[in-house]
């Protein structure tokens, strides 16, 4: 029996608050176990998840909003924003992102928690491929994140 309880999520949120990356993950099922992955991800304002896609053709990433508010951004192959979805209990609770679709998630409120499900297994080396047009974590990423937030704000 696997159970993720309220105190588990509270501990995860606390970890994300003190993490230099401003996020923390609780892996319920790892790809290493040969099963589809399941994890909870606690996000704080200012965390940067580099845009990426999952290369397995048959896989889908599912995002379920647990607490707070975040935004999933979908890009084309060149980094242009195609769509965005506000993930929260009031707006979009559930989002399926097809494989080979560039995406990222940005926290819009502190203590935002998502459950992430992957409908296929991934060898660790094939789990994700980062977008070449998006910076790695670091000073350039902070500016890129600000620009993304500004661009999304104009569209809302």
ZAVEXSE-964561 format. One record per residue (C-alpha): y, z, x; residue number from 1; residue in one letter. Coordinates in nm, 4 decimals, decimal comma. Layout:
BEGIN
- Y/Z/X/NUM/a;
...
! end
This chain:
BEGIN
- 0,0000/0,0000/0,0000/1/x;
- 0,3427/-0,0953/0,1323/2/x;
- 0,6526/0,0665/-0,0151/3/x;
- 1,0156/0,0445/0,0909/4/x;
- 1,1933/0,3469/-0,0521/5/x;
- 1,5570/0,4331/-0,1030/6/x;
- 1,5569/0,6582/0,2060/7/x;
- 1,4197/0,3688/0,4143/8/x;
- 1,7138/0,1517/0,3081/9/x;
- 1,9609/0,4361/0,3697/10/x;
- 1,8231/0,4768/0,7232/11/x;
- 1,8507/0,0995/0,7766/12/x;
- 2,2129/0,1024/0,6593/13/x;
- 2,2893/0,3888/0,9013/14/x;
- 2,1327/0,1884/1,1874/15/x;
- 2,3440/-0,1163/1,0996/16/x;
- 2,6620/0,0939/1,1024/17/x;
- 2,6049/0,1976/1,4631/18/x;
- 2,4549/-0,1282/1,5907/19/x;
- 2,6732/-0,3379/1,8241/20/x;
- 2,5535/-0,6428/1,6244/21/x;
- 2,6594/-0,4735/1,2968/22/x;
- 2,3200/-0,5290/1,1385/23/x;
- 1,9678/-0,3907/1,1372/24/x;
- 1,6349/-0,5246/1,0157/25/x;
- 1,3280/-0,3497/0,8793/26/x;
- 1,0285/-0,5804/0,9163/27/x;
- 0,7721/-0,5139/0,6458/28/x;
- 0,5422/-0,8020/0,7404/29/x;
- 0,5751/-0,9876/1,0670/30/x;
- 0,4871/-1,3483/1,1350/31/x;
- 0,2753/-1,2086/1,4181/32/x;
- 0,0364/-1,0758/1,1531/33/x;
- -0,0379/-1,4305/1,0371/34/x;
- 0,1159/-1,3695/0,6946/35/x;
- 0,4456/-1,4820/0,5444/36/x;
- 0,7318/-1,2658/0,6716/37/x;
- 0,9077/-0,9979/0,4692/38/x;
- 1,2063/-0,7997/0,5933/39/x;
- 1,5095/-0,6095/0,4779/40/x;
- 1,8357/-0,6822/0,6564/41/x;
- 2,1343/-0,4440/0,6371/42/x;
- 2,4640/-0,6154/0,7148/43/x;
- 2,8074/-0,4782/0,7946/44/x;
- 3,1412/-0,6569/0,7870/45/x;
- 3,1860/-0,8673/1,0997/46/x;
- 2,8194/-0,9271/1,1764/47/x;
- 2,7455/-1,2780/1,2987/48/x;
- 2,4206/-1,4558/1,2174/49/x;
- 2,4274/-1,7824/1,4066/50/x;
- 2,3662/-2,0777/1,1726/51/x;
- 2,0063/-2,1899/1,1980/52/x;
- 1,7191/-2,3469/1,0120/53/x;
- 1,3452/-2,2818/0,9867/54/x;
- 1,1584/-2,5890/1,1102/55/x;
- 0,8286/-2,5638/0,9255/56/x;
- 0,8295/-2,8365/0,6614/57/x;
- 0,6463/-2,6332/0,3987/58/x;
- 0,8453/-2,3094/0,4363/59/x;
- 1,1163/-2,1638/0,2182/60/x;
- 1,3384/-1,8647/0,2914/61/x;
- 1,4126/-1,6473/-0,0098/62/x;
- 1,7108/-1,4094/-0,0127/63/x;
- 1,7249/-1,1282/-0,2688/64/x;
- 2,0361/-0,9131/-0,2954/65/x;
- 1,9553/-0,5411/-0,2960/66/x;
- 2,2990/-0,3807/-0,2445/67/x;
- 2,6530/-0,4883/-0,1645/68/x;
- 2,7822/-0,8425/-0,1478/69/x;
- 2,7268/-1,1197/0,1030/70/x;
- 2,7597/-1,4950/0,1072/71/x;
- 2,4982/-1,7515/0,2044/72/x;
- 2,6502/-2,0676/0,3474/73/x;
- 2,4587/-2,3952/0,3561/74/x;
- 2,5618/-2,6600/0,6116/75/x;
- 2,4855/-3,0248/0,6748/76/x;
- 2,3395/-3,1322/1,0116/77/x;
- 2,6878/-3,1577/1,1667/78/x;
- 2,8101/-2,8142/1,0586/79/x;
- 3,0117/-2,9089/0,7506/80/x;
- 2,9825/-2,6585/0,4671/81/x;
- 2,7911/-2,8098/0,1750/82/x;
- 2,7476/-2,5084/-0,0541/83/x;
- 2,7869/-2,1338/-0,0661/84/x;
- 2,6371/-1,8620/-0,2844/85/x;
- 2,7672/-1,5106/-0,3340/86/x;
- 2,4679/-1,2795/-0,3142/87/x;
- 2,5115/-0,9649/-0,5223/88/x;
- 2,3763/-0,7968/-0,8331/89/x;
- 2,6734/-0,9392/-1,0275/90/x;
- 2,6438/-1,2999/-0,9098/91/x;
- 2,3437/-1,4587/-0,7361/92/x;
- 2,0508/-1,2173/-0,7069/93/x;
- 1,7953/-1,4658/-0,5760/94/x;
- 1,8334/-1,7734/-0,3561/95/x;
- 1,5697/-2,0085/-0,2147/96/x;
- 1,6698/-2,2007/0,0967/97/x;
- 1,4432/-2,4971/0,1727/98/x;
- 1,3075/-2,5415/0,5222/99/x;
- 1,5123/-2,7452/0,7660/100/x;
- 1,8353/-2,6412/0,5920/101/x;
- 2,1089/-2,5012/0,8173/102/x;
- 2,2395/-2,1710/0,6846/103/x;
- 2,3957/-1,8374/0,7662/104/x;
- 2,4822/-1,5182/0,5792/105/x;
- 2,8087/-1,3252/0,6046/106/x;
- 2,8627/-0,9724/0,4717/107/x;
- 3,1504/-0,9491/0,2244/108/x;
- 3,1092/-0,5729/0,1712/109/x;
- 2,9919/-0,2933/0,3993/110/x;
- 2,6293/-0,1803/0,3587/111/x;
- 2,5060/-0,5092/0,2129/112/x;
- 2,1259/-0,5270/0,2099/113/x;
- 1,9132/-0,8361/0,1567/114/x;
- 1,5400/-0,8729/0,1236/115/x;
- 1,4256/-1,1854/0,3076/116/x;
- 1,0936/-1,3477/0,2247/117/x;
- 0,9361/-1,6437/0,3996/118/x;
- 0,6807/-1,8474/0,2063/119/x;
- 0,4858/-1,9601/0,5115/120/x;
- 0,3830/-1,8233/0,8464/121/x;
- 0,5741/-1,9182/1,1591/122/x;
- 0,4647/-1,8921/1,5180/123/x;
- 0,7352/-1,6793/1,6792/124/x;
- 0,8463/-1,9696/1,8987/125/x;
- 0,8948/-2,1885/1,5890/126/x;
- 1,0588/-1,9314/1,3640/127/x;
- 1,4142/-2,0653/1,3807/128/x;
- 1,6238/-2,3265/1,5532/129/x;
- 1,9903/-2,2548/1,6115/130/x;
- 2,2620/-2,5058/1,5292/131/x;
- 2,4000/-2,6636/1,8459/132/x;
- 2,7446/-2,6830/1,6819/133/x;
- 2,7642/-2,3046/1,6267/134/x;
- 2,8394/-2,0638/1,9115/135/x;
- 2,5996/-1,8007/2,0401/136/x;
- 2,6887/-1,4374/1,9745/137/x;
- 2,9952/-1,3340/2,1739/138/x;
- 3,3739/-1,3871/2,1779/139/x;
- 3,3562/-1,7491/2,0556/140/x;
- 3,1403/-1,6388/1,7643/141/x;
- 3,4073/-1,3961/1,6428/142/x;
- 3,6581/-1,6801/1,6081/143/x;
- 3,3978/-1,9080/1,4495/144/x;
- 3,3129/-1,6341/1,1947/145/x;
- 3,6818/-1,5848/1,1071/146/x;
- 3,7205/-1,9608/1,0573/147/x;
- 3,4131/-1,9735/0,8320/148/x;
- 3,5449/-1,6874/0,6193/149/x;
- 3,8852/-1,8583/0,5901/150/x;
- 3,7267/-2,1890/0,4922/151/x;
- 3,5086/-2,0262/0,2266/152/x;
- 3,8070/-1,8282/0,0930/153/x;
- 3,9973/-2,1539/0,0342/154/x;
- 3,7073/-2,2900/-0,1726/155/x;
- 3,6762/-1,9865/-0,4001/156/x;
! end
